[in-house]
Structure formats: C-alpha cells, structure tokens
C-alpha cells in the first residue's frame, strides 16, 4: 500500500513539474502576445505579469518575444538596466530558433522593441538604426503591417529632431493604408493603430506650429487629430491620456485656459493614482506654465517646485526640468528676488546646454542616416503588393529557375562591381592623402593634377556652340597664360563653390569673353568648362571628407549645396562617376 502511495505521489510531482515548463499552444501564444502588446498602451505591470507567464513556455520563439516585450515595458517604467538585460535574453533565445520566416519575423519584433526603448531614452540615432534593420527584415517576408509600424515609429523620430513635415507625410500615408486595409487587422489592433496614428499626427502638427507660430491653422489640425485619437482610445487608457494631455496644450496655445487647466488637473490626478512619475511631472509643469502665463506667480511656483522634486527623485533631468527652472528664474526676477533668480537661471543654463548638445548630436545623426539610407523616398506601395500577392506566388513557380539564375548573375556582378569600386575609391583616398602630405612638406601650391573625367551637369546651350567654334580659334600664348593665371586665382579663393560659377560668370569675372575662356579650358585642361567646374567641386568634397570628420556626417543634399550643385541627384552622379561609390559609402570607408 505504501509503495502505491509513494508511486502516486511521485507521478503527481513529476506531472506538476512538467506542466510548469511546457510549450504553449499556438492559440494561447497569440492571445498572450496580443494582451502584452495592449498592455504597452495601458497597465505596464500587468504586461510584465503576462511576460512571466509566456516565459514558462519552453519554446524559444515564445521566450524571445516575451523578453523583447519585457525590455520595452521595463523602459516604459524608467528601468534602463532591466530593459537591457531583457533584450540580451531575447537575443539569446533568438539564436535557438531555427532559420525560417518565423525567426525573421520575431527578429523584426525585437528591432521594434529595441528602437522604441532607444526612442524613450531620446537616443534617436540608435532608434533609427533599429527601425532600419527591422524594415529590411519585414520586407524579406513581405510583412507589410510590420513595415507600416516601423514607418510610424520613424515618423516619431523625425518629429523628435524637428523634421515635422516629413513626419506628417509618413503618418498620413500610414493612415491611408489603415483605412484601405482594415480587414488585415483585428478590431482592437485597428483601433489601437488608428489611435496611435492620430496622436502622432497631432504631435507633429503641434511641433510644426512651435517652429511657425504665425501658422495658426496648424493648431486646428493638431486639435482635430488629438480629438480623433481620443475617440479611438476607449480601450487604451495610455493613448487616451497622452492625447488628452496634448489637447490641453492646444487649448493653452489658443488661450482657452479654462479647458487647459481642467485637462492638466485630470492628468495629474490620474498620474498620481497610477504612480506614473513621468506623466505627473509633465502635468505639474504644464500647470506651472499655465499659471505663469496668467501671472499667478505664487501658484505657478507650487507646481514648478514639484517638477524639480520629481526630477531629482527619479533622475529625470529632461526638457520639463530645465524649462521649469527657466520659468522660476523669470518669476523670481519679477518678484525682485535676485539670489533665487540667479540660482534657477544657472540651473537652466547648465541643463539646457547639456540637453541641447545631446539633441544637436542626435539630430545630426538622424538626418545623416536618413540621407544616406535614402529613407525620404515614398512609402512602399503595400496595397499593390498585397493585391498581386497571389499572382506572384503562382508566377514564382513558373519562373523559379530564371529567377535563381538572375540572382546568381546579379550577385556575381555586384561583387565584382563592388570590389572594383572599392579599389578605385581606396586608390583615390591614397592619392589625396599623398597630395596633402606633399603639400605640407613642400609648402607648395595645391596639386593641380588633372583627374579623370567626371559626370558633369548638363552644359549650357551656348557652351555646346562654343566647342564647335573653338576648333578654328587661336589666341597667343601670353593671353592664354593670363587667363589660366586668373582661373587659378579663382580656384585659390574657392570661387567654384558658388552655384553661379558658370562660363559667362567666370568670363566676366576675369575680364575676357566666353569664347576665349572656353577655348583655353578645352586646350589646357582637355575638357569643357562644365566638366572643369564639376571636377573642382568633386575634388573639394573628396579633400574635405578625408581631412574633416564632421563633413562626412553631412547628408548628400547638404554636401551638394555646400559646393554649389543645384540638386543632390546630379552631385551624387558626378561623385559616383569619379569615385565609383556614393558619397556616403566613400565617407564610411575613410
């Protein structure tokens, strides 16, 4: 009898242990996945509880998603250390998933969670890199819904660094996609996506107004989208609160202080009840700012001091903190209390300098990556891609062999072209470095060696005619030398960086006619004036990239404008013709 009881006890114990760590059904996994996603816009603690439940599964895919979601949930609670730990766990579990489209999809989710975590830390450059990687992964498996999510998150980055018009453009494209493809989403998913899109559109219009205070209609647009966001946020408390807080800002801008005050108090009470320090800090700052505007200075100080207290307690010395000190310095100045005015003005200046310095670096990095990654192009035509998905699946079966041959041929050609381009580029870099060293040693004039022909912008019509005339033209050598000397003098002054450095302009500048000038350039340099001008510009860019590390971070458009090209396209073509690679590729290999 004892033996039977012992056996039963052993069986029950093992069964319990086995069930504590098992693989969940696919349906249960998807249910937990959706609940965790919704918790991101609501109860973060509840989300972390769901994460723990999902981590009980022995399926690495489930654990990867759970750890990735946990990394963002911890970041939302302000815990960057645990956020990083959870993300490291997610990468560990990801390695255990066999190569498949599922692995690519779950990897794209991780990129999204990581990008959002970086965004919350105001590390916009790293966030953008994560989103770019995620778009590549989602595009591999034709996951158009995830691509749209990444585009929406990139819109937030553009808003964060002041690219408001680009942010609005991306978000409106996403809105159109959602409306046309509602059937791709579950009801709650659709409501959440619409809520987020409208909130972000409101934020972008509000930010755009802050830079263009004369365009009052931007506030009307922001108010419209915030109200739509609230209407779609019945099940998403976090979304609703964010939109209401922003709507309060719009009322304040429009001097509707009564409605603004009511919203800010509601938000402060909600934040206090839910222990949301970040939201509580913002609500108190907004109330302090509002009472300062109404000249109720003592009341304003009550709320602004709360901002300082919350900031120090939670180590959140952010935008609200330094603006709070700015307003306090003004209030104490008005109240004729110089010591306190000085104290808060110093706190403001110290924190502002650090905050703005970080923002300038982040803005530069984001705009640089946007330029080199060519992310300003139109959003993927996802609707058409989805429409013809069935057709292409059938076509792939028929053209599979042709496709494989084409891919192999393209890869071989790409590798050869890339190697050739890199050899050419490295040779150019070495050539320019050698010339720079030679210049320093000999203290001589800048090397004027003729470089190989570059892709020139379209020449003027009269220059084409001048080439024909030059064949029968002849002038004395002394006059030629004089023209060349004057050209070299203009080169020394970097005149060629001006956008109006044309044949007629230079002829007038050196007091000769266009016919003589065109003739001398053709004879002495072996090229047309347009080719000669472009050569100087490209030479300047290459030299700057080699000697100036900040110059390498500029966008293609910015570099084109700095040397007088009319547009980035013609500049990029000229640069590639000269070096074999794009400006960004050239810069990254120095």
N, C-alpha and C positions, 0 to 999 in steps of 0.2 A: 504493500500500500504506500509506504514511504517512497519507494522507488518511483511509483506512478506519479505521486505529487511532485517529486523533485523534477521529473521529466516535463510535466505540465508547466511548472514554474520556469524552467529553462527555455521551453518553447515560447512562452508568452514574453519573456525578457528579450529573446532574440528577435521576435517579431516586432516588438516595440522599438528596438534599436534600428532595425532595418527600415522601419517606416519613418524614423526621424530623419533619415538622409536618403531620399529616393528621388527618382526622376518624376517631375510633374507631367501631367497630360498637356498636350499642345493647347487645348482649350483653356485649361487653368492658367497656363503660362501667359497666354494672350490677355486673359482677364486681369491678371496681376500687372501686366505691362501697361494696360490702359489706365488702371487705377493709380499706378505710380506716376504716369505722365500727368494725370489730372491733379494729383497732389502737389505737383510743382507750382500750379497756379492757385493753391489753396493751403492745406494743412501739411506743412513740411515734416512735422513729427510723425504724422500718420503715414506719410510716404516712406520714411525710414523704417517704420514698423513693417510695411509691406515688403520693403527690400530684404529685411531679415528673413521673412517667410520665403521669398524667392531664392535666397541663398542656401536654403535647406536642400534644394534640388542638387543632384549630382551631375546634372547636365551642364557642361562648360558654357554653352550658349546662354542659358538662363543666368548663370553666375556672372557672365560678362556684362549682360545688360543691367543686372541688379547693381553691380559695383560701379558701372558707369553712371547710372542714375543717382546712386548714393554720393558720388563725387560732386555732382551739381547741387543736390539737396543740402549737403554739408556746406557748400559755398554760399547757398542762399541764407544759411544760418550764420554766416560770417566765419566759419571754421575752415580756413585755407589748408591747414596742416592735414586734417582728416580728409579733406577733399582730394589732396594729392595722394594720400595713402590709398584711398578707394580707387582712384584712377590707375594707380600702379597695380592693384589687384586685378582690375578689369583687363589690363594688358596681359597679365599673367594667364588669366583664364582664356583670353582670345587665342593665345598660342596653342591651346589644346584643342581648338575647333578644327576639324579637317577642312582643307581648301574646298570652298564651294561658294555659291552665290549667297548662301545664308551667312557665311563668315564675312563676306564683303559688306552685306547689309548691316550686320551687327557692328562691324568696324566703323561704318559711316555714322551709326548712332553714337559711338564713343567720340568721334570727331565733333559731333554736335554738342554733346555734354561738355567736352573739354573747351570748345570755343565759348560756350555760354559762361563757363566758370571764369575763363580769362576776361570775358567781357565784364562780368561783375567786379573783377579786380581792376578794371579800367586799363587792362593790358591789351589794347586793341590790335596791336601788330600780331601778337601770338594768336589772338582770337581769329583774325583774318586767315592766318596760315592754316588753322584747324578747319575752318569752313571751306577753304580752297581744296584741301585734301578730301574733305567729305563730299564735295561736289564731284570730284573725279571718281571717287568710289561709287557714288549713287548713279552716276552716268554710265558706269560699266555695266550695271544690272538694270538700267532703264527705270530706276525708281524715281519717277517724276515728282511724286508727292514729297519725298525727302529733299529733292533738288529745290523745290519751292520753299521748304522750311529753311534751307541754307541761305537762299536768296533773301528771305525775310530777315534772318539774323544779320546778314551782311548790310542790309538797309539800316539796321540799328547801329552798326559800326560807322557807316557813313554819317549818320545823324550825330554820333558821338564826336566825330572830328570835324563837323561843320559842313559836310557835303549834303546839305539838305535837299537840294533839287534832285540829285541822283537817288537819294533815299526815297523821296516821294515817287519817283518814276518806277523804281523796283517794286515798291509796295502796291502801287496801282496795277501793275502787271500781275502781281500775285492775287489781288482782289478779283481781277477779271478771270483768272484761272479758276479760282474757287467757285465763282458764280457759274462758270460753264461746266464745271466738273464736280458738282455737289454729290453726284452718285458714287464717286470714288471714296467718299468719306462716310463714316458712321455719323449719326446725328450729333452726338456730343463732340466728336472730333471736329466736325464742320463748324459748330457754334464756337468752339474754342479758337479755331483758326481765324474765323471772322472777327472775333473779339480782339485777338492779338493784333491783327492787321489794322483794324480801325484805331486801336490805341496808338500803335506806332505811327500811323498817318497823322494823327492828332499831334503827337510829339514832334514830328518833322515839320509840320506847319507852324507849330509854336516856336520851335528853334529858328526856323526861317524868319519869322516875324522879329525875333530878338535881334537879328542882324539887319533887318529892314523895317524899322519902326514906322516908316511912312506908309507901309502897305497894310492898312487896317483890315483889308479883305482876307488876309492870311489868318487873322484871329477867328473870323467867321468860319473858315474852313476847319480850323482846329476844333472849334466848339462843336461843329456838325459831326465830326468823326468821333470825338470823345462821347457824345451822346449816343451814337450808334454802337460804340464799344460797350457802353453800359447796358444797352438794350440786349446785347448778345451775351451778357456775362452773368445771367441768373444763377448758373451752376458753378461759376468760377469766381469766388469771392476775391481772390487776389487781383484778378483782372479788373473787377468792378472797382475795387478800392483805388487801384492805380489810375484808372480812367477818371474817377471822381476827383481825386487829388489834382490831376491835371486840369480838369474842368474848373476847379476852384481858381487855378492860376489864370485861366482865360477870363473869368469874371473879374479878377483883380486887375488885369490889364485893361479891361473895359470899364473900370471904376464902379463895378457893381459890387461894392464892398460887403453889403449885407449877405448876399448869396455866397460870396467867397468865404466870409467868416464862418457861416453855418457849416459849410463843407469841411473847412480845416478843423473845426471842433469835433465834428463827427469822426474824422480820420484819426485825430489824436486819441479820442476815447476808444476807438476800435484797436488802435495800435497798443494802447496801454493794456487792454483786456487780453490781447493775444501775445503780449511780450515781444512785439516787433520793434526793436530799438531803432532800426534804420528808418522805418516809417514814422515813428514817434518823433525822431529828430527832425525830419523834413516838415512834419505838420507844425511843430513848435517854431521852426524857422519861418515858415510861411505866415504864421500868426504874428510873430515879431515884426516881420517885414510889413505886414498889413497895418499894424498899429503905428509903426514909424511913419508910413505914408499918411495916415490920418492924424499925425502929430500927437498921438497919445504915448509920449515917450516912456513914462514910468511903466505903463502896461507892456509896452514893447520890450523893455529890459527884462521883465519877468520871464518871457518866453525865450529871449535870446540867451539868457544865462542858462536856461535848461538845455539849450543846444550845446553850449560849451561843456556842461556837466556830462551829457550823454556822450559827446565826442571823446572826452578824456577817459570815461569809464570803459567805453567799447573800442577805444583806439581807432576812431573813425574821423581823422582829421581831413575831411574832404571839402567839397565845394560849399556845403552848408556852413561848415565851421568857419572858413575864412571870410565868407560873406557876412556871417553873424558878427564877427569882430569888426568888419568894415562899418556896419550899421551902428554898433555900440560906440565906436570911435566918433562917429558923427553926432550921436546923441549926447555924449559927454562933452563934446566940443560946444554944442548948442547950450548945454546946461552949465558951461563955463567951469568944467572940472578937468583942468589940463593934465594932471597926472594920469587919470583913468583914460583920457582921450589918447595920450601918448602910448600908454600900455597896450591898448587894443589896436591902435594903428600899427604898432610894431608887430604884434601877433598877426595881424592881417598881412602885412608886407612879407613877413618871413614865410608864412604858409602859402601865400599867393605865388611867391617866386618859385617855390618847390612844385606847387600844383601846376602852374603854367609851364614850367620847364618840362615836366613829365608829359603834359598834353602836347607841347610842341613836338617832342620826340615821337610820340605816338602818332600824331597827325602826319608827320613826315614819313614814317614807316608805312602807314596805311596807304597814303597816296602813292608812295613809291611802288608798293606791291600791286595796287590797283592798276597802275600804269603798265608795269612790266608783264603782269599776268593777263592784260587785255580783258579786264572784267567789265569795262564800260560798254561792251557790245550788248546788243539786245538779248533779252532772256530767251532761253531755249524755247523753241516753238513746240511746247509739250503737247498741246492739244492735237496738232497734226501728227506728231509721233505716235500718240495713243490711238488716233483714228486708223492709222495704217499698220498698226502692230500685227494684226492677224495676217495681213497681206505679206508683210516682210518675213514673218515666220515661215510661211509657205515658200516664199522666194528663196530663202536661205538654203532650203533643202535642195533646190534645183541648182543654185549657183555656188554650192559649198566648195567644190573643187576650185572653181575660178577665184573665189574669194581667198582661199588659202594660198594659192599661187600669187595672187596680187599682194597679199600681206607680206609674204616672204620676200617678194621682189622689192616692195616698198621699204622693208626693214633693212635689207642689204644696201639699198640705195641711200637710205637715211644715215646708216652707219658710215658709209663711205663719204657722203657729203659732210657729215659732222666732223669726221677726222680731218678732212681736207680743210674745212673752215677753221678748226682749232689750230691746225698747223699754220695757216695763214695769219690767224689772229696772234698766235704766240710770236711769230716772226715779226709782226708789226710792233708788238709790245717791246720786244728786244731792240728793234730798230730805234724806236723812240727813246727808250732808256739810254741807249748808246749815244744818241744825239744829245740828250740832256747832259750826260757826263762829259761829253766832248765840249759842250758849251761852257760848263763850269770850269774845266781845266784851261781852256784856251781863252776864255772870256771874249769869244768872237761873236759875230752876228749869228742870229738864229739860222739853223740849217735850211737852205732853200732847195734841197734836192727835189727833183721832180718825182712825185709819187704817181703810181699808176692811175689810169683814168677812173674817175668816179661817176656815179649815176647823177646826172645834172637835172635841175628843174628845167622845165620847158623854156627854151630860149625865146627872146622877143623876135617878132617877125622881121624887124629891121636888121637884127643881127644875122639872120639867115641870108639876107640880101647882101650884107657886108662881107660875108665869107666869099661870095661869088666875085665881089669887086676886088677883094684882096689879092686874087690870083694875078691881076695885071698891075698892082700897085707897087711902087718902090719909093722909099724915102731914104735920106742919107743916114749913115750910121750914127753920127753925132746926135741927131734928133731922136733916133731910136733909143740911144743910151739915156738921153734926158728923160724920155717917157718911162723907161724902166726904173730909173732912179726915183722918180716921183711915185711910181707904183709901190716900190719897196718902202718908201717913206710912209705911204698909207698903210701898208702891212704892219709896220712897226707900231703905228698908232691904233691898230686893230679896227680900222675903219670898215673892214669887210664883215664885221659882226652886225652892222646896221642892215635893217631889212631893205633899205633903199640903195644898197650897194649894187647899182646897175651900170650898164655900159654908158648910158647917157649921163648918169650922175657922176661917175668917175672921170669921164671925159671933161665935163665941166669943172670938176674939182682940180684937175691937173692942167687945165687950160689948153686942151687940144680938142680935136674933133673925133667923133665916134669911129670914123673910117680909119684914121691913123692908129687909134688905140686898139681897135680890133685887129689890125694888121700886125702891130708889134706883139700883142699877146699870142697870136697864132704863130708868128715866126719864132719868138723867143721861148715860148712855153709849149708849143705844139698842141694847142687846144683852143677852143672857143672861149670867149670871155665868161660865159655862164659856167663852163666846166672849171675854169680857173678860179672863179669866185667860190664855187661849191667845194673845191679842193682845199682852199684856205680854211673854210668853215669846219670841214670834217677834221682837218689836221689839228685845229684848235681844240675840238671836242676830245680827240684821242689824247692829246697832250694833257688836258685838264683831268681826264679820267685817270691817267697814270700818276699825276702829281697831287691831285686834290681828292681825298677820300669822301668829302661831303658832296662833291659834284656827282659822284657815282650813284648817290641816292635819289637824284632828281628824276622825275618822270620823263618819258620820251618827249611829251609835249613841252615841258619846261625847258629841256635842253634845246629843242628845236627853236623855241622863241629866243633863247639866250644868244644864239648865233645868227638870227635873222632869217630863218626859214619861215615860209608862210604857213606851213602846216606840218604836223608830225609825220604824216604819211610820206611826203616827199623826202623829208630828212631821213627817216628810217630806211627808205630805199637807197638813198645815197650812201648811208653808213654801211649797210649790208653789202653794197657793191664794192666798197673799199676794203672792208674787213672780213666779209664772209659770214658775219653773225649780226644779231640785233644789238643795239646799244646796251640793253640790259644784260645780255649774255657776255658781251665784251667786259662790262664793268665787274660782273661776278667772277671773272676768271683772272682778274688782275691781282 
